[in-house]
Amino acid sequence: MKHALALILAYCALCGQGTPPAPPADLQPIANPNDERLKVFKELELKAESDDTEAMRALGEYYLYGRFPAVKNVEKAKEAWTKGAALGADQCASMMYSHAYPPGAIDSEVVIERTKWFIIYSVMRRMNRDGGDATYPSKLSGVSESSFEEAKVRAAAFLAGVKVSAPAPNTSSRKGTGMGSASNAAVGVGKSRVPGLKFESLSLFDAHRKNVCSAYIKAASPIYNKGEAATADEKAAFTVAATELVRLQNYIGKSRHLNLNSKNNTTSHAINSETMSECYAKMSAAKIATSLPATRAELNEASIYINGLRNIMQLPVSLGGGY
C-alpha cells in the first residue's frame, strides 16, 4: 500500500510539472498561447514601452474595458494615458478627461482632476492640431471658480514638463521637442510654447498665488528636512511645485508688477510705494531652485519671493491691464 501511494504521488508530481504557469494578475486566463489577440496585445505593450503614444492610447482602452487578454483595471488605463499625455499625445489627454473620471461627479477632488485634464487636452489639441496658442479654455459649467483655479494650477504643473510642439503643415504630431521652462506668457521654445497665466480679477490671482505658494511650502518641507533622504515621490513633487512657483515669479516679480492704487493720503502712498519697491527688488533677485539637490540656503530663496508677494498683496493693489 505504501509503495502504491508513493507511485501515485510521484505521478502527480510529474503531471504538475506539465501544468502551464498561471497568467499575470493583469491578464485573463489564456487557453491558447498562440491566440492572435494575445500577440496583438503583447506588440502593443512593446510599442508603448518604446514611447509609441498611439499604442499607449490603445493599451489604456484594453484595461478600461477589460478587453481580452487584459483584466479590467482603470488605474492601469490611467497610467498608460498619463504617460502618453506627458509625451504630447492629446488623444491620451482626451481619454483621461473622457474616461478616467466620471462626468457629473460631485466630489470636489474628482471635479478638479477631471477639469485639469479638460484643460490639458484643450491646450494640447490647440497646439498639436490647430496650430494655435496655448491659452486656457473657459470654465466648464457646474465647476466652481475655486475648483477651476486649482485645476489650472495642476494643469500648468503637468504641462510645464510635457513634450508638445506645433505640427508641420497637414500633419499631426504626437511627440514634441519639449515644453520648455515655465514662464509668464506663451513663450516659444522652438515651435513649443508654455501656457500663459491670465486672470480676470485680483481675487482670482490671489487664489492662484495661495495655491501655488501652499503647494511649494508643502513640497519643500521634506526636502528641507530630509535632504537626499527624501523619497523619489517627494523629490518629484518638489520639482513640479518649484517649477510652478518660478512661473508665478516670472508673472509677478521679474517682468510684471501689480499696480498700487492711488490714495488721498500722500504720505501713505509714498510709504506703500517704498514697501513695494523693496519687495520687488528681493522678489526679482530670488533664485528659486527647481532641481535637486538643493541646499537649505537655496530653498530659502523661494521663501523670500513668497513672503515678498504676500506683503505686496496686503497693500491696496490691482492687476491693471493685460493680466
Rosetta silent file (secondary structure, phi, psi, omega in degrees, C-alpha in Angstrom):
SEQUENCE: MKHALALILAYCALCGQGTPPAPPADLQPIANPNDERLKVFKELELKAESDDTEAMRALGEYYLYGRFPAVKNVEKAKEAWTKGAALGADQCASMMYSHAYPPGAIDSEVVIERTKWFIIYSVMRRMNRDGGDATYPSKLSGVSESSFEEAKVRAAAFLAGVKVSAPAPNTSSRKGTGMGSASNAAVGVGKSRVPGLKFESLSLFDAHRKNVCSAYIKAASPIYNKGEAATADEKAAFTVAATELVRLQNYIGKSRHLNLNSKNNTTSHAINSETMSECYAKMSAAKIATSLPATRAELNEASIYINGLRNIMQLPVSLGGGY
SCORE:     score description
SCORE:     0.000 S_00000001
   1 L     0.000  -43.447  179.049    0.000    0.000    0.000 S_00000001
   2 H   -63.304  -38.721  179.932    2.820    2.371    0.903 S_00000001
   3 H   -64.524  -41.146 -179.710    4.570    1.541   -2.391 S_00000001
   4 H   -66.365  -38.992  178.697    1.395    2.242   -4.386 S_00000001
   5 H   -64.250  -38.824  179.241    0.869    5.564   -2.605 S_00000001
   6 H   -64.005  -39.593  178.444    4.426    6.600   -3.428 S_00000001
   7 H   -63.990  -40.935 -179.735    3.836    5.815   -7.114 S_00000001
   8 H   -63.733  -43.153 -179.840    0.650    7.893   -7.123 S_00000001
   9 H   -65.328  -39.248  179.556    2.427   10.862   -5.514 S_00000001
  10 H   -65.408  -40.425  179.247    5.305   10.604   -7.976 S_00000001
  11 H   -63.971  -41.279  179.473    2.869   10.525  -10.895 S_00000001
  12 H   -64.215  -36.094  178.903    1.060   13.611   -9.557 S_00000001
  13 H   -65.464  -41.260  178.532    4.379   15.423   -9.248 S_00000001
  14 H   -64.780  -39.632  178.827    5.235   14.620  -12.878 S_00000001
  15 H   -65.216  -38.172 -179.135    1.827   15.828  -14.008 S_00000001
  16 H   -63.140  -30.166  179.569    2.281   19.027  -12.046 S_00000001
  17 H   -64.689  -26.106 -178.425    5.486   19.772  -13.966 S_00000001
  18 L   -91.345    0.476 -179.383    3.493   19.992  -17.168 S_00000001
  19 L   -72.562  126.532 -179.346    0.919   22.434  -15.766 S_00000001
  20 L   -64.079  145.014 -179.818    1.157   25.774  -17.575 S_00000001
  21 L   -63.620  150.721  178.454    2.096   28.724  -15.337 S_00000001
  22 L   -66.289  144.742  179.605   -0.699   30.971  -14.129 S_00000001
  23 L   -68.578  157.370  175.930   -1.139   34.156  -16.218 S_00000001
  24 L   -56.156  157.644 -175.293   -0.010   37.505  -14.767 S_00000001
  25 L   -62.522  -24.668 -178.553   -2.540   39.210  -12.498 S_00000001
  26 L   -92.695    8.731  178.201   -3.333   41.816  -15.163 S_00000001
  27 E  -123.182  148.698  176.899   -4.176   39.193  -17.820 S_00000001
  28 L   -76.001  161.023  176.130   -7.135   36.860  -18.200 S_00000001
  29 L   -56.540  134.366 -174.712   -6.627   33.059  -18.268 S_00000001
  30 L  -116.615  110.948 -178.729   -5.166   32.133  -21.653 S_00000001
  31 L   -75.974  -38.292 -176.184   -6.086   28.697  -23.042 S_00000001
  32 L  -118.851  108.724 -178.990   -4.110   29.028  -26.263 S_00000001
  33 L   -63.090  -14.963  178.548   -0.658   30.686  -26.043 S_00000001
  34 L   -96.344   12.193  179.131   -0.810   31.174  -29.820 S_00000001
  35 L   -57.363  125.991 -176.888   -4.006   33.222  -29.626 S_00000001
  36 H   -61.411  -32.794  179.708   -3.633   36.063  -32.138 S_00000001
  37 H   -64.829  -34.009  177.190   -5.280   38.506  -29.747 S_00000001
  38 H   -67.067  -40.413  179.381   -2.526   37.855  -27.210 S_00000001
  39 H   -63.500  -41.808  178.926    0.122   38.560  -29.826 S_00000001
  40 H   -62.033  -43.133 -179.178   -1.537   41.866  -30.748 S_00000001
  41 H   -63.802  -44.431 -179.378   -1.670   42.871  -27.074 S_00000001
  42 H   -63.159  -37.636  177.466    1.981   41.973  -26.487 S_00000001
  43 H   -64.905  -39.001  176.857    3.007   44.005  -29.528 S_00000001
  44 H   -61.733  -42.326  178.759    1.079   46.992  -28.148 S_00000001
  45 H   -60.286  -43.334 -179.976    2.924   46.648  -24.846 S_00000001
  46 H   -64.987  -41.484  178.701    6.289   46.652  -26.604 S_00000001
  47 H   -64.896  -40.331  179.080    5.352   49.712  -28.668 S_00000001
  48 H   -63.337  -38.668  177.698    4.137   51.521  -25.560 S_00000001
  49 H   -66.068  -21.289  178.771    7.433   50.796  -23.834 S_00000001
  50 L   -96.295   20.424  176.483    9.125   52.429  -26.844 S_00000001
  51 L    67.268   30.864  173.340    7.144   55.660  -26.309 S_00000001
  52 L   -84.159  106.742 -173.253    4.597   54.992  -29.053 S_00000001
  53 H   -70.844  -29.059  176.587    1.730   57.189  -27.832 S_00000001
  54 H   -66.353  -37.280  176.434   -0.891   55.629  -30.112 S_00000001
  55 H   -66.326  -36.428  177.589   -0.058   52.264  -28.540 S_00000001
  56 H   -64.208  -40.459  177.921   -0.441   53.845  -25.085 S_00000001
  57 H   -62.178  -47.727 -178.432   -3.891   55.108  -26.019 S_00000001
  58 H   -66.656  -38.560  179.530   -4.957   51.689  -27.300 S_00000001
  59 H   -62.624  -39.764  177.343   -3.395   49.887  -24.326 S_00000001
  60 H   -61.131  -37.637  178.854   -5.393   52.082  -21.979 S_00000001
  61 H   -65.876  -37.563  176.704   -8.602   51.072  -23.753 S_00000001
  62 H   -55.569  -48.565 -177.129   -7.747   47.389  -23.255 S_00000001
  63 H   -74.576  -31.306  179.351   -7.543   47.943  -19.488 S_00000001
  64 H   -63.196  -45.196 -174.972  -10.525   50.314  -19.375 S_00000001
  65 H   -98.248   -5.546 -176.000  -12.914   47.790  -20.908 S_00000001
  66 L    67.742   36.081 -178.960  -11.190   44.572  -19.816 S_00000001
  67 L   -71.521  134.026 -178.170  -10.717   43.615  -23.455 S_00000001
  68 L   -55.766  133.220    9.964   -9.082   40.179  -23.875 S_00000001
  69 L   -98.214    9.273 -177.146   -6.463   39.365  -22.756 S_00000001
  70 E   -77.452  147.666  172.060   -6.325   42.298  -20.303 S_00000001
  71 L   -88.619  138.675 -179.707   -8.179   42.313  -16.991 S_00000001
  72 L   -54.992  122.807 -177.527  -10.307   45.420  -16.424 S_00000001
  73 L  -155.230   95.892 -175.723   -8.096   47.859  -14.498 S_00000001
  74 H   -63.454  -34.412 -179.656   -8.903   51.578  -14.684 S_00000001
  75 H   -64.652  -39.539  177.499   -5.726   52.538  -12.809 S_00000001
  76 H   -69.537  -32.647  175.977   -3.525   50.837  -15.402 S_00000001
  77 H   -63.653  -46.179  179.638   -5.523   52.561  -18.140 S_00000001
  78 H   -63.087  -36.632  179.203   -4.880   55.930  -16.484 S_00000001
  79 H   -61.974  -44.306 -179.957   -1.190   55.073  -16.138 S_00000001
  80 H   -66.399  -43.369 -178.175   -0.884   54.419  -19.882 S_00000001
  81 H   -69.585  -37.404  178.787   -2.801   57.569  -20.880 S_00000001
  82 H   -64.091  -41.280  177.820   -0.906   59.795  -18.453 S_00000001
  83 H   -63.176  -41.368  179.080    2.397   58.593  -19.868 S_00000001
  84 H   -65.933  -40.608  178.451    1.139   59.248  -23.388 S_00000001
  85 H   -64.264  -36.099  179.194   -0.093   62.730  -22.471 S_00000001
  86 H   -65.759  -20.292  177.258    3.303   63.506  -20.935 S_00000001
  87 L   -96.037    6.778  174.045    4.780   62.769  -24.361 S_00000001
  88 L    97.329   12.876 -178.206    2.421   65.230  -26.047 S_00000001
  89 L   -87.975  106.155 -178.299   -0.425   62.961  -27.181 S_00000001
  90 H   -67.479  -25.451  177.630   -3.632   64.978  -26.975 S_00000001
  91 H   -67.585  -34.137  175.846   -5.703   61.830  -27.621 S_00000001
  92 H   -68.250  -39.525  175.944   -4.319   60.310  -24.415 S_00000001
  93 H   -63.240  -37.383  178.219   -5.220   63.510  -22.563 S_00000001
  94 H   -63.843  -39.659  178.751   -8.694   63.267  -24.102 S_00000001
  95 H   -65.096  -37.519  177.385   -9.079   59.715  -22.787 S_00000001
  96 H   -63.186  -43.008 -179.489   -8.130   60.911  -19.297 S_00000001
  97 H   -68.372  -41.922 -172.682  -10.765   63.626  -19.467 S_00000001
  98 H   -81.345  -32.577 -168.922  -13.478   61.419  -21.006 S_00000001
  99 H  -124.269  -21.477 -174.324  -12.973   58.114  -19.185 S_00000001
 100 H   -76.870  -27.409 -177.498  -10.673   58.393  -16.147 S_00000001
 101 L  -131.719  131.061 -173.998  -13.074   60.459  -14.037 S_00000001
 102 L   -66.143  131.301  174.439  -16.883   60.126  -14.100 S_00000001
 103 L   -66.478  149.979  179.633  -18.793   63.100  -15.543 S_00000001
 104 L    78.906   10.537  179.440  -21.332   64.646  -13.236 S_00000001
 105 L   -66.650  150.227  179.479  -19.258   63.818  -10.148 S_00000001
 106 L  -108.530  -12.131  177.699  -19.981   65.882   -7.029 S_00000001
 107 L   -72.705  127.416 -174.140  -16.748   65.168   -5.146 S_00000001
 108 H   -59.981  -40.456 -178.593  -14.533   68.276   -5.442 S_00000001
 109 H   -62.917  -40.939  178.245  -11.293   66.310   -5.893 S_00000001
 110 H   -66.202  -42.288  179.035  -12.765   64.342   -8.798 S_00000001
 111 H   -60.930  -43.348 -179.237  -14.159   67.541  -10.354 S_00000001
 112 H   -64.158  -44.866 -179.071  -10.757   69.243  -10.092 S_00000001
 113 H   -65.379  -42.257  179.419   -8.905   66.298  -11.643 S_00000001
 114 H   -65.118  -40.647  178.473  -11.394   65.946  -14.487 S_00000001
 115 H   -66.376  -37.524  176.724  -11.243   69.706  -15.143 S_00000001
 116 H   -56.627  -45.548 -178.439   -7.456   69.555  -15.061 S_00000001
 117 H   -72.545  -28.047  172.980   -7.464   67.015  -17.862 S_00000001
 118 H   -63.416  -42.549  178.584  -10.004   69.052  -19.812 S_00000001
 119 H   -65.180  -46.426 -178.874   -7.572   71.991  -19.671 S_00000001
 120 H   -60.348  -46.605 -179.911   -4.589   69.818  -20.608 S_00000001
 121 H   -62.308  -44.486 -178.128   -6.437   68.279  -23.543 S_00000001
 122 H   -61.375  -44.243 -179.659   -7.714   71.659  -24.797 S_00000001
 123 H   -66.102  -46.104 -176.671   -4.251   73.237  -24.695 S_00000001
 124 H   -67.831  -38.878  179.200   -2.507   70.273  -26.294 S_00000001
 125 H   -64.839  -43.309 -179.617   -5.081   69.857  -29.054 S_00000001
 126 H   -60.421  -39.633 -177.854   -4.900   73.550  -29.939 S_00000001
 127 H   -79.004  -41.482 -176.583   -1.128   73.372  -30.193 S_00000001
 128 H   -73.205  -42.832 -169.775   -0.809   69.938  -31.804 S_00000001
 129 L  -109.181  -37.723 -174.106   -3.596   70.064  -34.373 S_00000001
 130 L   -95.762   -6.880  179.231   -4.896   73.557  -34.809 S_00000001
 131 L    67.460   20.208 -177.159   -1.574   75.372  -34.702 S_00000001
 132 L   -91.155 -172.662  179.089   -2.993   77.805  -32.159 S_00000001
 133 L   -85.032 -175.981 -173.699   -1.600   79.285  -28.961 S_00000001
 134 L  -106.365   33.397  178.575   -1.650   77.731  -25.537 S_00000001
 135 L   -71.396  153.068 -177.809   -4.310   79.822  -23.839 S_00000001
 136 L   -78.841  152.537  176.474   -6.598   78.046  -21.395 S_00000001
 137 L   -74.856  168.245  176.789  -10.237   77.206  -22.206 S_00000001
 138 L   -72.518  160.632 -179.137  -13.164   78.843  -20.430 S_00000001
 139 L   -64.857  137.264  176.558  -14.504   77.352  -17.231 S_00000001
 140 L   -71.776  148.061  175.957  -16.877   74.437  -17.623 S_00000001
 141 L   -67.433  145.306 -179.443  -20.412   74.886  -16.348 S_00000001
 142 L    85.833    1.315  178.722  -21.015   73.244  -12.995 S_00000001
 143 L  -112.103  129.087 -179.012  -17.418   73.849  -11.851 S_00000001
 144 L   -70.560  160.141  178.445  -16.782   76.401   -9.104 S_00000001
 145 H   -60.673  -43.125 -177.718  -14.274   79.220   -9.539 S_00000001
 146 H   -65.775  -39.876  177.908  -12.046   77.834   -6.778 S_00000001
 147 H   -67.971  -37.693  178.185  -12.005   74.334   -8.289 S_00000001
 148 H   -64.864  -41.207  178.435  -11.278   75.766  -11.729 S_00000001
 149 H   -64.419  -41.357  177.683   -8.349   77.780  -10.343 S_00000001
 150 H   -65.849  -39.061  177.922   -6.953   74.695   -8.604 S_00000001
 151 H   -62.761  -37.910  178.423   -7.389   72.673  -11.810 S_00000001
 152 H   -65.664  -38.390  177.473   -5.435   75.337  -13.716 S_00000001
 153 H   -61.905  -46.448 -178.927   -2.586   75.125  -11.208 S_00000001
 154 H   -67.324  -39.273  178.767   -2.409   71.343  -11.592 S_00000001
 155 H   -63.942  -42.232  179.951   -2.711   71.534  -15.377 S_00000001
 156 H   -62.742  -40.027  178.927    0.082   74.100  -15.550 S_00000001
 157 H   -63.156  -39.873  178.501    2.325   71.888  -13.419 S_00000001
 158 H   -69.555  -46.848 -176.274    1.720   68.954  -15.779 S_00000001
 159 H   -67.228  -23.144 -179.281    2.094   70.997  -18.969 S_00000001
 160 L   -62.145  -26.080 -179.325    5.348   72.558  -17.744 S_00000001
 161 L  -113.194    4.197 -176.557    7.107   69.250  -18.385 S_00000001
 162 L   -80.464  153.147  179.314    5.084   67.853  -21.277 S_00000001
 163 L   -97.636  103.524 -179.292    6.527   67.423  -24.749 S_00000001
 164 L  -133.707  137.045  175.546    4.335   69.383  -27.156 S_00000001
 165 L  -143.032  153.387  178.401    5.242   71.038  -30.425 S_00000001
 166 L   -67.405  136.553 -176.553    3.349   72.718  -33.223 S_00000001
 167 L   -77.044  157.063  172.625    2.807   70.271  -36.113 S_00000001
 168 L   -72.166  160.760 -178.477    4.144   70.651  -39.599 S_00000001
 169 L   -54.642  134.957  176.006    1.521   71.535  -42.258 S_00000001
 170 L    62.677   23.762  176.694   -1.008   68.773  -42.905 S_00000001
 171 L  -133.571  160.237  174.158    0.473   66.504  -40.244 S_00000001
 172 L  -115.722  138.055 -176.248   -0.354   65.632  -36.668 S_00000001
 173 L  -108.972  134.428  175.813    2.379   65.442  -34.080 S_00000001
 174 L  -113.772  -13.710  178.414    2.391   63.078  -31.107 S_00000001
 175 L  -127.405  132.868 -174.689    5.962   63.638  -29.980 S_00000001
 176 L  -114.332 -169.261 -176.906    7.409   67.073  -29.355 S_00000001
 177 L  -107.809    3.626  177.982   10.658   68.778  -28.579 S_00000001
 178 L   116.388  134.841 -176.908    9.875   69.829  -25.041 S_00000001
 179 L   -73.903  -22.944  179.441    7.530   72.281  -23.456 S_00000001
 180 L    89.092  177.851 -179.147   10.375   74.341  -22.090 S_00000001
 181 L   -77.325  160.423 -178.732   10.689   76.064  -18.736 S_00000001
 182 L   -66.945  149.980  179.195    7.771   77.835  -17.104 S_00000001
 183 L  -152.277  173.614 -176.470    7.166   81.449  -17.995 S_00000001
 184 L   -84.528  -10.515  179.606    4.639   84.225  -17.551 S_00000001
 185 L  -139.419  179.209  178.868    3.394   84.110  -21.135 S_00000001
 186 L   -77.988   81.151 -175.309    3.156   81.664  -24.008 S_00000001
 187 L   -83.673  133.659 -178.777    6.881   81.786  -24.680 S_00000001
 188 E   -78.198  138.103  171.222    8.144   79.930  -27.715 S_00000001
 189 E  -127.536   97.374 -167.249   10.815   77.225  -27.395 S_00000001
 190 L    64.686 -117.054  175.088   11.489   76.286  -30.984 S_00000001
 191 L  -102.991    7.489 -178.035    7.903   75.608  -32.033 S_00000001
 192 E   -94.709  157.233  179.382    6.823   74.824  -28.469 S_00000001
 193 E  -140.349  153.794  175.982    5.006   77.112  -26.068 S_00000001
 194 L  -105.090  133.732 -179.930    4.195   77.256  -22.402 S_00000001
 195 L   -55.435  137.875 -178.367    0.611   78.125  -21.421 S_00000001
 196 L   -88.327  154.517  175.377    0.356   81.717  -20.237 S_00000001
 197 L   -90.156  136.799  177.094   -1.088   82.951  -16.972 S_00000001
 198 L  -155.228  136.533 -176.626   -4.030   85.320  -17.170 S_00000001
 199 L  -132.255  143.455 -178.720   -6.579   86.388  -14.569 S_00000001
 200 L   -86.668  -15.488 -178.805   -9.823   88.303  -14.825 S_00000001
 201 L  -153.102  162.244  178.218   -9.638   89.716  -11.302 S_00000001
 202 H   -65.711  -35.084 -179.125   -7.260   90.294   -8.415 S_00000001
 203 H   -64.823  -37.696  177.618   -9.189   87.784   -6.290 S_00000001
 204 H   -68.189  -39.859  176.586   -8.591   85.014   -8.860 S_00000001
 205 H   -62.901  -42.494 -178.458   -4.911   85.876   -8.997 S_00000001
 206 H   -64.349  -38.138  177.121   -4.724   85.821   -5.203 S_00000001
 207 H   -63.708  -41.254  177.962   -6.388   82.384   -5.098 S_00000001
 208 H   -63.993  -44.390  179.728   -3.846   81.131   -7.635 S_00000001
 209 H   -57.613  -47.477 -178.721   -0.993   82.673   -5.630 S_00000001
 210 H   -63.074  -41.168  179.414   -2.123   80.974   -2.436 S_00000001
 211 H   -62.903  -46.321 -177.314   -2.480   77.588   -4.163 S_00000001
 212 H   -66.205  -46.173 -178.758    0.961   77.766   -5.755 S_00000001
 213 H   -66.169  -40.971  178.142    2.720   79.006   -2.631 S_00000001
 214 H   -63.618  -41.731  179.238    0.973   76.475   -0.385 S_00000001
 215 H   -63.239  -39.950  179.854    1.875   73.653   -2.765 S_00000001
 216 H   -66.603  -47.186 -178.803    5.510   74.743   -2.782 S_00000001
 217 H   -58.278  -42.872  179.652    5.744   75.032    1.018 S_00000001
 218 H   -64.609  -43.261 -177.189    4.225   71.559    1.401 S_00000001
 219 H   -73.769  -30.421 -176.951    6.537   70.025   -1.220 S_00000001
 220 H   -78.886  -22.297 -176.155    9.676   71.780    0.040 S_00000001
 221 H   -57.040  -51.832  179.373    9.239   70.678    3.655 S_00000001
 222 H   -66.398  -29.510  177.681   10.512   67.075    3.231 S_00000001
 223 H   -69.158  -41.987 -179.677   13.349   68.301    1.008 S_00000001
 224 H   -64.801  -40.346 -174.721   14.356   70.886    3.598 S_00000001
 225 H   -87.580  -33.013 -175.012   14.231   68.392    6.476 S_00000001
 226 H  -103.159  -26.045 -176.500   15.453   65.189    4.812 S_00000001
 227 H    65.238 -130.076 -178.678   17.715   66.372    2.013 S_00000001
 228 H   -68.968  -13.752  178.757   18.870   63.444   -0.114 S_00000001
 229 H   -78.435   -6.242  177.205   16.941   61.066    2.169 S_00000001
 230 L   -61.638  149.181 -179.078   13.666   62.354    0.691 S_00000001
 231 L   -73.164  166.224  178.992   11.732   59.783   -1.309 S_00000001
 232 H   -62.037  -39.691  178.988   11.538   59.783   -5.105 S_00000001
 233 H   -65.172  -39.897  178.998    7.880   60.877   -4.937 S_00000001
 234 H   -65.284  -38.287  178.616    8.757   63.756   -2.590 S_00000001
 235 H   -68.110  -40.405  178.871   11.523   64.895   -4.927 S_00000001
 236 H   -65.143  -41.191  178.884    9.231   64.719   -7.936 S_00000001
 237 H   -63.455  -37.286  178.901    6.537   66.712   -6.116 S_00000001
 238 H   -64.327  -44.324 -178.829    9.106   69.361   -5.226 S_00000001
 239 H   -59.317  -43.685  179.390   10.237   69.750   -8.836 S_00000001
 240 H   -64.452  -46.943 -177.758    6.669   70.284  -10.036 S_00000001
 241 H   -65.850  -40.181 -179.570    5.837   72.758   -7.261 S_00000001
 242 H   -67.428  -37.699  178.626    9.096   74.702   -7.690 S_00000001
 243 H   -63.087  -40.694  179.467    8.595   74.967  -11.453 S_00000001
 244 H   -70.457  -32.140  177.373    5.139   76.445  -10.932 S_00000001
 245 H   -67.870  -39.124  176.429    6.500   78.899   -8.334 S_00000001
 246 H   -63.447  -37.741  177.878    9.104   80.100  -10.846 S_00000001
 247 H   -62.561  -39.258  176.702    6.308   80.545  -13.349 S_00000001
 248 H   -67.271  -38.882  178.950    4.497   82.735  -10.831 S_00000001
 249 H   -62.897  -39.908  177.694    7.699   84.681  -10.191 S_00000001
 250 H   -66.433  -31.182 -179.369    8.045   85.387  -13.897 S_00000001
 251 H   -74.234  -51.301  177.618    4.437   86.563  -13.961 S_00000001
 252 H  -127.959  108.080  178.923    4.637   88.877  -10.937 S_00000001
 253 H   145.889  -51.888 -178.096    8.103   89.745   -9.737 S_00000001
 254 H   -96.041  -48.741 -174.586   10.511   89.746  -12.617 S_00000001
 255 L  -111.955  -21.920 -177.927    8.713   91.252  -15.578 S_00000001
 256 L  -126.594  150.059  176.771    5.365   92.478  -14.241 S_00000001
 257 L  -127.089  148.250  170.679    4.272   94.455  -11.195 S_00000001
 258 L   -74.096  153.014 -179.813    0.902   94.919   -9.554 S_00000001
 259 E   -88.875  135.123  175.484   -0.422   98.467   -9.576 S_00000001
 260 E   -86.812  119.854 -178.640   -0.557  100.441   -6.354 S_00000001
 261 L   -65.559  140.660  179.146   -3.928  102.155   -6.090 S_00000001
 262 L   -72.984  138.262  178.578   -3.812  105.947   -5.627 S_00000001
 263 L  -126.739  154.656  179.302   -4.958  107.213   -2.244 S_00000001
 264 L   -64.554  -31.808 -179.182   -5.726  110.713   -0.989 S_00000001
 265 L   -78.038  102.453 -176.443   -3.157  110.314    1.779 S_00000001
 266 H   -62.389  -37.329 -178.693    0.084  111.202    0.007 S_00000001
 267 H   -64.526  -45.799  178.926    2.225  110.022    2.911 S_00000001
 268 H   -62.233  -39.931  179.918    0.651  106.550    2.972 S_00000001
 269 H   -64.130  -39.673 -179.979    1.032  106.252   -0.781 S_00000001
 270 H   -66.713  -39.746  179.246    4.701  107.128   -0.554 S_00000001
 271 H   -66.155  -43.487  179.072    5.272  104.541    2.200 S_00000001
 272 H   -63.760  -38.502  178.831    3.426  101.860    0.243 S_00000001
 273 H   -63.530  -41.275  178.809    5.426  102.663   -2.883 S_00000001
 274 H   -65.791  -41.754  178.276    8.667  102.279   -0.972 S_00000001
 275 H   -60.867  -44.501  179.608    7.488   98.992    0.517 S_00000001
 276 H   -61.661  -43.544 -178.996    6.575   97.687   -2.946 S_00000001
 277 H   -61.457  -42.824  179.010    9.944   98.680   -4.389 S_00000001
 278 H   -64.542  -42.293  179.532   11.789   96.878   -1.609 S_00000001
 279 H   -63.689  -46.095 -178.030    9.652   93.761   -2.034 S_00000001
 280 H   -65.057  -34.380  178.459   10.056   93.671   -5.805 S_00000001
 281 H   -62.363  -42.495  178.762   13.833   94.079   -5.523 S_00000001
 282 H   -72.274  -40.652 -177.177   14.002   91.000   -3.305 S_00000001
 283 H   -64.402  -43.543 -177.881   11.416   89.054   -5.308 S_00000001
 284 H   -71.311  -27.820 -178.559   13.105   89.539   -8.666 S_00000001
 285 H   -84.655  -14.814 -177.958   16.539   88.660   -7.232 S_00000001
 286 L   -63.507  126.867  179.823   15.328   85.443   -5.562 S_00000001
 287 L  -101.068   95.340 -175.851   16.903   82.418   -7.260 S_00000001
 288 L   -83.429  119.530  179.865   14.318   79.674   -6.888 S_00000001
 289 L   -76.703  131.862  178.154   15.798   76.210   -7.323 S_00000001
 290 L  -112.777   -3.535  179.436   13.715   73.856   -9.456 S_00000001
 291 L  -127.789  161.753 -178.226   16.087   70.887   -9.489 S_00000001
 292 L  -114.918  152.584    5.941   17.742   68.776   -6.823 S_00000001
 293 L   -76.162  153.294  177.674   19.966   68.592   -4.858 S_00000001
 294 L  -135.426  133.894  179.358   19.258   71.992   -3.310 S_00000001
 295 L   -75.883  167.670  177.889   20.775   73.406   -0.128 S_00000001
 296 H   -64.637  -34.479  177.897   18.698   74.963    2.625 S_00000001
 297 H   -63.945  -38.706  178.659   20.050   78.367    1.609 S_00000001
 298 H   -69.177  -36.817  177.841   18.802   77.776   -1.933 S_00000001
 299 H   -67.804  -32.142  179.059   15.400   76.691   -0.630 S_00000001
 300 H   -66.383  -21.885  177.574   15.204   79.840    1.460 S_00000001
 301 H   -60.467  -37.685  178.575   15.356   81.895   -1.755 S_00000001
 302 H   -64.831  -37.138  178.817   11.822   80.703   -2.529 S_00000001
 303 H   -63.233  -34.756  178.253   10.677   81.919    0.888 S_00000001
 304 H   -61.348  -43.798  179.171   11.997   85.398    0.047 S_00000001
 305 H   -67.863  -46.501 -177.597    9.775   85.516   -3.022 S_00000001
 306 H   -60.341  -44.962 -179.049    6.726   84.029   -1.273 S_00000001
 307 H   -68.207  -38.054  179.287    6.973   86.432    1.663 S_00000001
 308 H   -64.447  -42.446  179.692    7.560   89.439   -0.592 S_00000001
 309 H   -67.810  -37.634  177.822    4.494   88.675   -2.706 S_00000001
 310 H   -62.829  -41.886  179.425    2.382   88.128    0.406 S_00000001
 311 H   -64.212  -37.466  178.471    3.456   91.530    1.760 S_00000001
 312 H   -67.645  -38.310 -179.070    2.528   93.217   -1.513 S_00000001
 313 H   -67.220  -15.081  176.657   -0.900   91.560   -1.529 S_00000001
 314 L   -84.083   -7.075  178.076   -1.575   93.211    1.846 S_00000001
 315 L   -91.902  163.929  176.438   -1.272   96.630    0.173 S_00000001
 316 L   -74.998   90.612 -175.592   -4.063   98.336   -1.845 S_00000001
 317 E  -121.217  167.655  176.033   -3.113   96.917   -5.253 S_00000001
 318 E  -143.003  162.149  179.844   -4.808   95.998   -8.529 S_00000001
 319 L   -71.148  -37.253 -174.064   -3.931   93.846  -11.528 S_00000001
 320 L    80.632 -168.751 -177.739   -4.078   96.628  -14.062 S_00000001
 321 L   -84.896  157.310  173.863   -4.495   95.927  -17.773 S_00000001
 322 L    71.353   25.139 -179.644   -3.292   92.919  -19.737 S_00000001
 323 L  -108.685    0.000    0.000   -3.311   90.447  -16.867 S_00000001
